[in-house]
């Protein structure tokens, strides 16, 4: 698979955005709630689609099932200004019921088709095993366990339980407490 530098760079930013949304300061998994809140802000988010597409694309986390992987593999080889039209790739993508209204809103926005194509590409790439991207200089330390092309369409966005949790919450909590202490805050007991 040949992945463009554009997608390789955005993959890392997209994964970082998912990681940032996943845990609260106490180490609790809050991804579902944060994504639900973010999806409610769709009116504002459409304004950010071109400036920070990875920050907006996360609203489609677990929204797509890819029926034609070859089409998606081909999409990943394109730079941002060379994307095929959304209509060319959407035929092979099944959109979860809960995400269809979001798709409609995005399609009404300027560059909406471009953004949906990008979001689908990011989601598809995030679901690929890291080894498939390693030869491309991909981000070798993250695999979020997303959709790998199986045929089950998520019926809602609360299907995060199947995602692999990266890292140990206790280690993150300890690191966070140490950092705060270094900034002059008292350690929480």
C-alpha positions as CSV (number, residue, x, y, z in Angstrom):
1,X,0.0,0.0,0.0
2,X,1.3,3.4,-1.0
3,X,0.3,6.1,1.5
4,X,0.8,9.8,0.7
5,X,2.8,12.0,3.1
6,X,-0.4,14.0,3.6
7,X,-2.2,11.0,5.1
8,X,0.9,9.8,7.0
9,X,1.2,13.2,8.7
10,X,-2.5,13.5,9.5
11,X,-2.7,9.9,10.9
12,X,-0.4,10.8,13.7
13,X,-2.4,14.0,14.5
14,X,-5.7,12.1,14.3
15,X,-4.4,9.4,16.6
16,X,-3.2,12.1,19.0
17,X,-6.6,13.7,19.0
18,X,-8.3,10.4,19.8
19,X,-5.8,9.8,22.6
20,X,-6.4,13.3,24.0
21,X,-10.1,12.7,24.1
22,X,-9.9,9.2,25.6
23,X,-8.9,9.8,29.3
24,X,-9.7,12.5,31.8
25,X,-7.3,13.7,34.4
26,X,-8.2,10.9,36.7
27,X,-7.4,8.3,34.1
28,X,-11.0,7.3,33.4
29,X,-12.0,6.4,29.8
30,X,-14.3,9.3,28.7
31,X,-14.0,9.0,25.0
32,X,-17.6,8.2,24.3
33,X,-18.8,11.2,26.3
34,X,-16.3,13.6,24.8
35,X,-17.1,12.5,21.3
36,X,-20.9,12.8,22.0
37,X,-20.2,16.4,23.3
38,X,-18.1,17.2,20.3
39,X,-20.7,15.9,17.8
40,X,-23.2,18.3,19.3
41,X,-20.9,21.1,18.3
42,X,-21.1,20.3,14.6
43,X,-22.2,23.8,13.7
44,X,-19.0,25.2,15.0
45,X,-16.8,22.3,13.8
46,X,-17.7,22.7,10.1
47,X,-15.7,26.0,10.3
48,X,-12.6,24.1,11.3
49,X,-12.7,21.4,8.7
50,X,-10.0,22.8,6.5
51,X,-7.8,24.3,9.2
52,X,-7.7,21.3,11.6
53,X,-9.3,18.4,9.8
54,X,-8.0,15.8,12.3
55,X,-9.8,17.6,15.2
56,X,-13.1,17.4,13.3
57,X,-12.6,14.0,11.7
58,X,-12.8,12.3,15.1
59,X,-16.5,12.9,15.3
60,X,-16.8,10.0,12.8
61,X,-14.9,7.7,15.1
62,X,-16.4,4.2,14.5
63,X,-19.0,5.6,12.0
64,X,-17.7,3.9,8.9
65,X,-17.5,0.3,7.7
66,X,-15.4,-0.2,4.6
67,X,-16.8,-2.6,2.0
68,X,-14.2,-1.9,-0.7
69,X,-10.8,-1.8,0.9
70,X,-9.1,-1.4,-2.5
71,X,-10.9,2.0,-3.0
72,X,-9.7,3.2,0.4
73,X,-6.2,2.0,-0.2
74,X,-6.2,4.0,-3.4
75,X,-7.5,7.0,-1.6
76,X,-4.7,6.9,0.9
77,X,-2.2,7.3,-2.0
78,X,-3.5,10.8,-2.8
79,X,-2.4,14.2,-1.6
80,X,-5.1,16.7,-0.2
81,X,-5.6,18.4,-3.5
82,X,-6.0,15.1,-5.5
83,X,-8.8,13.4,-3.6
84,X,-11.5,11.5,-5.5
85,X,-15.0,12.9,-5.1
86,X,-16.9,11.7,-2.0
87,X,-19.4,10.0,-4.4
88,X,-16.6,7.9,-5.8
89,X,-15.6,6.5,-2.4
90,X,-18.9,6.6,-0.5
91,X,-20.4,3.7,-2.4
92,X,-18.0,1.3,-0.6
93,X,-18.6,2.9,2.8
94,X,-21.5,2.0,5.1
95,X,-22.3,4.9,7.4
96,X,-23.6,4.1,10.9
97,X,-27.2,5.3,11.5
98,X,-26.2,7.7,14.2
99,X,-23.7,9.4,11.9
100,X,-26.0,10.0,8.9
101,X,-27.2,13.4,10.1
102,X,-23.6,14.5,10.7
103,X,-22.8,13.5,7.1
104,X,-25.7,15.6,5.8
105,X,-24.5,18.7,7.7
106,X,-20.9,18.2,6.5
107,X,-22.1,17.8,2.9
108,X,-23.9,21.2,3.0
109,X,-20.6,23.0,4.0
110,X,-18.1,24.3,1.6
111,X,-15.4,21.6,1.1
112,X,-17.8,19.1,2.8
113,X,-17.2,16.4,0.2
114,X,-13.5,16.8,0.5
115,X,-13.6,16.6,4.2
116,X,-15.8,13.5,4.3
117,X,-13.4,11.8,2.0
118,X,-10.5,12.8,4.3
119,X,-12.4,11.7,7.4
120,X,-13.1,8.3,5.9
121,X,-9.5,7.9,4.9
122,X,-8.2,8.8,8.4
123,X,-10.7,6.4,10.0
124,X,-9.8,3.6,7.5
125,X,-6.1,4.2,8.1
126,X,-6.5,4.2,11.9
127,X,-8.0,0.8,11.7
128,X,-5.1,-0.7,9.7
129,X,-2.5,-2.7,11.6
130,X,0.6,-0.6,12.3
131,X,2.7,-3.2,10.4
132,X,0.9,-2.3,7.2
133,X,2.0,1.3,7.6
134,X,5.5,0.6,9.0
135,X,7.1,0.5,5.6
136,X,5.6,3.8,4.9
137,X,7.1,5.6,7.9
138,X,3.8,5.3,9.7
139,X,3.3,5.8,13.4
140,X,4.6,2.5,14.7
141,X,3.6,2.9,18.3
142,X,-0.1,3.2,18.0
143,X,-2.9,0.9,16.8
144,X,-6.2,2.0,18.2
145,X,-8.0,-1.3,17.3
146,X,-10.6,0.5,15.2
147,X,-12.7,-1.1,12.5
148,X,-10.7,-3.5,10.5
149,X,-13.2,-4.0,7.7
150,X,-15.4,-6.5,9.4
151,X,-19.0,-6.5,8.4
152,X,-20.7,-5.5,11.7
153,X,-21.9,-1.9,11.4
154,X,-21.9,-0.1,14.8
155,X,-25.5,0.8,15.6
156,X,-24.4,3.7,17.9
157,X,-21.3,5.5,18.9
158,X,-21.1,3.8,22.3
159,X,-19.2,0.9,20.9
160,X,-15.8,1.9,22.3
161,X,-15.5,-1.1,24.7
162,X,-13.9,-3.1,21.9
163,X,-11.1,-0.5,21.4
164,X,-7.7,-1.4,22.8
165,X,-6.8,0.8,25.8
166,X,-3.2,2.0,25.3
167,X,-1.0,2.6,28.3
168,X,-1.6,2.1,32.0
169,X,-4.0,4.6,33.6
170,X,-2.0,4.4,36.9
171,X,1.2,5.4,35.1
172,X,-0.5,8.3,33.4
173,X,-2.0,9.5,36.7
174,X,1.3,9.3,38.5
175,X,3.1,11.2,35.7
176,X,0.3,13.8,35.7
177,X,0.6,14.2,39.5
178,X,4.4,14.5,39.3
179,X,4.1,17.2,36.6
180,X,1.5,19.2,38.6
181,X,3.8,18.9,41.7
182,X,6.6,20.3,39.6
183,X,4.4,23.2,38.6
184,X,3.9,24.1,42.3
185,X,0.6,22.3,43.0
186,X,0.1,20.0,46.0
187,X,0.0,16.3,45.3
188,X,-3.5,14.8,45.5
189,X,-3.7,12.0,48.1
